[in-house]
Amino acid sequence: MTGMRTKRVLIVGGGSAGWTTAAYLNAVLNKGAQKAAEVSLVESPDIPRVGVGEATIPNINNTLAAIGIDEADFLKAVDGTFKQSIRFVNWLDNNDDFYHHPFCRYAAGAGEDPGRMWLMSDRSVPFMDTVSAQPAICEMGLSPKMLGNESSGLSLVYAFHMDAMKFADYLTSFSTARGVSHYVENVVDVEMHESGDIAAVRTDSGTRLEADLFVDCTGFAAHLIEKKLGVGFEDCSQWLLCDRAVTINVPYEHFYPGAVRPYTTATALSAGWVWDIPLQTRRALGYVHSSAFISADEAERELRAFEGQHAESLPSRVVNFQVGRRRQQWAANCVAIGLSGGFIEPLESTGLYLSQIASEALAEYFPYTEDMAPLAFRFNRVMANRFYEVLDFINMHYCLTRRTDTPFWREIRRPERINDRLKAKLDFWRLKPPSAYDFEDQFFPGQPAASVQSGGPSGDNRSPVDTGRLWNHHSYENVLYGMDFLRGEFRALYGDNRPRPGILRRVQSAVQSAPGKLPPHDVWLQRMVGMSDFR
Ligand SMILES: Cc1cc2nc3c(=O)[nH]c(=O)nc-3n(C[C@H](O)[C@H](O)[C@H](O)COP(=O)(O)OP(=O)(O)OC[C@H]3O[C@@H](n4cnc5c(N)ncnc54)[C@H](O)[C@@H]3O)c2cc1C
């Protein structure tokens, strides 16, 4: 590589996306004697961060490891707890039905396809309990880890619940101690080079900050990528109708449910769904809903009624959002990461994930040389693929519902609410259930060949492909079979009395041994990271 010198990177915005990018680039690009990036971050003292009580997915463990963060330190700093699954309640029929989407399951025996075998069996054991011990371990309220550092032998994959504001604070001290420069000032102006690249930003205190590469982490404001560079936004609200959340926090000092659940709960309500995210000091709740179907006041009333009388006096907050993506996350010498780069509603906890993989991809495609365009092309392609991968998966949770009890759920079921990519997948899986082969490159008959709206000079409008690195056939099977997909078709074709998958025996033995090995989740948190005892 020619022309290699240390590049100046300026991150504008200090929410969890800005600080994740700063910490990640500083740790990964500046290993040993080689300093590839001089990283600085400027954030406003006045504009607050978004932080609602966040759930994450297991990729966060890679990010923390790459940055060099100790798990116990992290859990203490961010009010953190373990997450092993999402429990979806009332998504199918609104009669207290539920299914789990756990993070791990056991490997099947040679030649065994547990999904297909389960569909042909009597299904008296739900699919989730046939392939994974984690739903039962979650229902028992157990930690995924033993006390101390011993292995339980159960190999449970986990992620975390956290306070994203505290995460940003933690990363601030972590990164500034390791060489990241920090400015607390409002950016008021952006200066351009004649080439169309950004030259510098100016702040209200008169500071001028130059850089080779700018990262726009200004949240929904998108100060650089949109307001200066004019890169457009692809709206995706025709497939995901929710555009607002009403949130409340239930401190344990006010009301303690008796345990800290080691999973996120997502309960469908009249015009959307509620997240219930347990932290060490409180539960964070948010009713994600569609403003076309319910007013913010009604949503707040429904949320309080759902939680119970103890929620009556608790303060609430409204957060508006738009579902969609930046047409080019990387344009000229500016990369948008976090909410400025796009947002998909939080049903599968992918907000922080998208910032984490954008930081990883930026380190991978870091512009050591002057010619950034080919790197930007690949970065944009990878990020577009990931965005649509998440979009399809979340779209699927809604469109398989059987609910007809409210106008919102009747609207969700209309065919035009299913995007073409997902429709092609579901049509294909009606011919054969999903399996690993389908996830090498998810391009199915009937899928439109051109659907990425890149809006850029590259003209890359090829259909995005899923790589299976985020959701694989295990993830799809959990949701599809939790939502009764193919049940009727398989019963009509094969009856329902074939043997159950052999994997079930291993799962049942793991479930039996779990209470002897794993402590209750709150006991683990009290002993290992100093959570208070609220019982
Ligand atoms: C309703 C909702 C629920 C969510 N739930 C989850 C979840 O469960 N799991 C998950 O992983 N993610 C979730 N997210 C996403 C997650 O909260 C955000 O992605 C994350 O906080 C990253 O935000 P950000 O850093 O991009 O933006 P923000 O937090 O908005 O930060 C923007 C930063 O830019 C700064 N800034 C803005 N303008 C200027 C300026 N002119 N000069 C200087 N600085 C400026 C601000 O001061 C701030 O520091 C959710 C988001 C929403 C909206």
The ligand as an SDF file (V2000), in Angstrom:
LIG
                    3D

 53 58  0  0  0  0  0  0  0  0999 V2000
  -37.1000    3.6430   20.4750 C   0  0  0  0  0  0  0  0  0  0  0  0
  -35.7150    3.0810   20.3870 C   0  0  0  0  0  0  0  0  0  0  0  0
  -35.4250    1.8530   20.9830 C   0  0  0  0  0  0  0  0  0  0  0  0
  -34.1430    1.3010   20.8730 C   0  0  0  0  0  0  0  0  0  0  0  0
  -33.8830    0.0760   21.4320 N   0  0  0  0  0  0  0  0  0  0  0  0
  -32.6860   -0.5090   21.2100 C   0  0  0  0  0  0  0  0  0  0  0  0
  -32.3920   -1.8090   21.7030 C   0  0  0  0  0  0  0  0  0  0  0  0
  -33.1800   -2.4380   22.4010 O   0  0  0  0  0  0  0  0  0  0  0  0
  -31.1930   -2.3440   21.4100 N   0  0  0  0  0  0  0  0  0  0  0  0
  -30.2640   -1.6960   20.6690 C   0  0  0  0  0  0  0  0  0  0  0  0
  -29.2110   -2.2540   20.4160 O   0  0  0  0  0  0  0  0  0  0  0  0
  -30.4900   -0.4410   20.2220 N   0  0  0  0  0  0  0  0  0  0  0  0
  -31.6820    0.1550   20.4690 C   0  0  0  0  0  0  0  0  0  0  0  0
  -31.9200    1.4160   20.0070 N   0  0  0  0  0  0  0  0  0  0  0  0
  -30.8590    2.1260   19.3160 C   0  0  0  0  0  0  0  0  0  0  0  0
  -29.9050    2.7500   20.2420 C   0  0  0  0  0  0  0  0  0  0  0  0
  -30.5000    3.3900   21.3380 O   0  0  0  0  0  0  0  0  0  0  0  0
  -29.1630    3.7800   19.3830 C   0  0  0  0  0  0  0  0  0  0  0  0
  -28.8560    3.2290   18.1670 O   0  0  0  0  0  0  0  0  0  0  0  0
  -27.9450    4.1430   20.0040 C   0  0  0  0  0  0  0  0  0  0  0  0
  -28.2120    4.7940   21.1940 O   0  0  0  0  0  0  0  0  0  0  0  0
  -27.0570    4.9300   19.0840 C   0  0  0  0  0  0  0  0  0  0  0  0
  -27.4780    6.2170   18.9750 O   0  0  0  0  0  0  0  0  0  0  0  0
  -26.5170    7.2410   18.2760 P   0  0  0  0  0  0  0  0  0  0  0  0
  -25.2320    7.2810   18.9930 O   0  0  0  0  0  0  0  0  0  0  0  0
  -26.5120    7.0090   16.8170 O   0  0  0  0  0  0  0  0  0  0  0  0
  -27.3190    8.6190   18.4610 O   0  0  0  0  0  0  0  0  0  0  0  0
  -27.5620    9.5110   19.7610 P   0  0  0  0  0  0  0  0  0  0  0  0
  -27.5880    8.7070   21.0010 O   0  0  0  0  0  0  0  0  0  0  0  0
  -28.7480   10.3570   19.4210 O   0  0  0  0  0  0  0  0  0  0  0  0
  -26.2770   10.4330   19.8210 O   0  0  0  0  0  0  0  0  0  0  0  0
  -26.1110   11.5580   18.9870 C   0  0  0  0  0  0  0  0  0  0  0  0
  -24.9050   12.3330   19.4690 C   0  0  0  0  0  0  0  0  0  0  0  0
  -24.6400   13.3840   18.5490 O   0  0  0  0  0  0  0  0  0  0  0  0
  -24.4220   14.5770   19.2630 C   0  0  0  0  0  0  0  0  0  0  0  0
  -24.7210   15.6890   18.3750 N   0  0  0  0  0  0  0  0  0  0  0  0
  -25.8520   15.9290   17.6570 C   0  0  0  0  0  0  0  0  0  0  0  0
  -25.7250   17.0950   17.0010 N   0  0  0  0  0  0  0  0  0  0  0  0
  -24.4930   17.5950   17.2880 C   0  0  0  0  0  0  0  0  0  0  0  0
  -23.7810   18.7770   16.9210 C   0  0  0  0  0  0  0  0  0  0  0  0
  -24.3110   19.7030   16.1200 N   0  0  0  0  0  0  0  0  0  0  0  0
  -22.5370   18.9510   17.4290 N   0  0  0  0  0  0  0  0  0  0  0  0
  -21.9690   18.0560   18.2450 C   0  0  0  0  0  0  0  0  0  0  0  0
  -22.6010   16.9330   18.6260 N   0  0  0  0  0  0  0  0  0  0  0  0
  -23.8490   16.7030   18.1520 C   0  0  0  0  0  0  0  0  0  0  0  0
  -25.3250   14.4800   20.4720 C   0  0  0  0  0  0  0  0  0  0  0  0
  -24.9310   15.3420   21.4990 O   0  0  0  0  0  0  0  0  0  0  0  0
  -25.0890   13.0060   20.8360 C   0  0  0  0  0  0  0  0  0  0  0  0
  -23.8840   12.8940   21.5540 O   0  0  0  0  0  0  0  0  0  0  0  0
  -33.1580    2.0030   20.1580 C   0  0  0  0  0  0  0  0  0  0  0  0
  -33.4290    3.2550   19.5960 C   0  0  0  0  0  0  0  0  0  0  0  0
  -34.6940    3.8000   19.6950 C   0  0  0  0  0  0  0  0  0  0  0  0
  -34.9620    5.1380   19.0670 C   0  0  0  0  0  0  0  0  0  0  0  0
  1  2  1  0
  2  3  1  0
  2 52  2  0
  3  4  2  0
  4  5  1  0
  4 50  1  0
  5  6  2  0
  6  7  1  0
  6 13  1  0
  7  8  2  0
  7  9  1  0
  9 10  1  0
 10 11  2  0
 10 12  1  0
 12 13  2  0
 13 14  1  0
 14 15  1  0
 14 50  1  0
 15 16  1  0
 16 17  1  0
 16 18  1  0
 18 19  1  0
 18 20  1  0
 20 21  1  0
 20 22  1  0
 22 23  1  0
 23 24  1  0
 24 25  2  0
 24 26  1  0
 24 27  1  0
 27 28  1  0
 28 29  2  0
 28 30  1  0
 28 31  1  0
 31 32  1  0
 32 33  1  0
 33 34  1  0
 33 48  1  0
 34 35  1  0
 35 36  1  0
 35 46  1  0
 36 37  1  0
 36 45  1  0
 37 38  2  0
 38 39  1  0
 39 40  1  0
 39 45  2  0
 40 41  1  0
 40 42  2  0
 42 43  1  0
 43 44  2  0
 44 45  1  0
 46 47  1  0
 46 48  1  0
 48 49  1  0
 50 51  2  0
 51 52  1  0
 52 53  1  0
M  END
$$$$
